[in-house]
Amino acid sequence: MADQLLGRFWNNRGDDGIAREKQLLIDFLCASAGGPMYYTGRDMKLIHKGMRISEADWQAFLGHLNATLNTFQVPTQERTAVLAFIESTKADIIEI
């Protein structure tokens, strides 16, 4: 949220809304990975419609994702699986 490019997506959001968004993200990732969580949110295309997310935004996000995977020393096999899954959502997220 502190990223200069991406921070605009959280501007003027209340703490409760951000907490809900984080929980929905956790639920989505866990459910998509076959875990026990049930995702009750909307689909990726609908959620991101109108946000004007660009390729530059996507690349900045991937930079943060890779930094996180590095911080937690995620092994290559799992890293590859996470990145492949995230890449599979790109077409529903990028608008411009």
N, C-alpha and C positions, 0 to 999 in steps of 0.2 A: 504494500500500500504506500510505502515511502518512495517508490520509484517515480522519477519525474515524468516518465512517459505514461506509465500505467496507473499512477495514483488518481487520475481523473475518474476512474471507474468507481472509486469509493468516496469521492468528495460529496459532502452534504448527506452522508448516510449516518443514521443513528447506530449506537452500539448494538441495540437489539437486532436491527436488520443485518448488520455485519455478522453477528453471532449466528443468526439463522442461516445466512449464506454459507458460513463455514461448515455448519452441521450438514446442510444439504450437500455440500461438496464431499464431505467425508462419506455420507450415505451413498452418494452416486458412485464414488470410487470403489467402496467396499462391495456394493451390489454388483457393479460391473465386473469385479474380480471374482465373483462367485461367493462372496462372503455372506454372513448372516444378516447384514443390514438391508433394509427395504427402502428404496428411494421413492419419495413421494413428490418430488419436484417435477417441473415441466421438462420437455426434451431440450437438447442443446440448441437446436436451431431457434426455437421459440424464445428461450431465455436470452440469447445473444442478439436477437433481431433488433435493429435500430441502434445498437451500441457503437456502430462504425469502427469495429475492430479491424485493424490493418495488418498487413504482413509484418510491419515493423513492431507492432504490439505483440504479435505472435512470437517473433524472434526474441523479444525482451522477456516474455513469459518463459520461453524455453531456456533462456539463460538463467533465470531464477530457479527453474526446475532442476537443471543440471547442477547448479550450485548446491541445492538441497540434497540431491542424490550424492554428491561428493561429500558433503558435511556428514552424512550418515553412512558413508562408505558402503553404499548399496552395491552388491556384487554384480558383475557384468551381465549375467543371465537375467536377473531381476530388473536391472536398469534397462536392458534392451526391451523387455516386456512392457515396462511402464512407458517408455518413450514410444513404442509402437502403438500402444493403446491411446495415448494422448494424441499422437499423429492422426489416428483414425477419427478423431473428433474435429479436426481442423476445418473440413469443408462445411461443417454446420456452424462454425464460429466466425470465421473470416468473412467480412462483408465487402471491404474495399481493398 
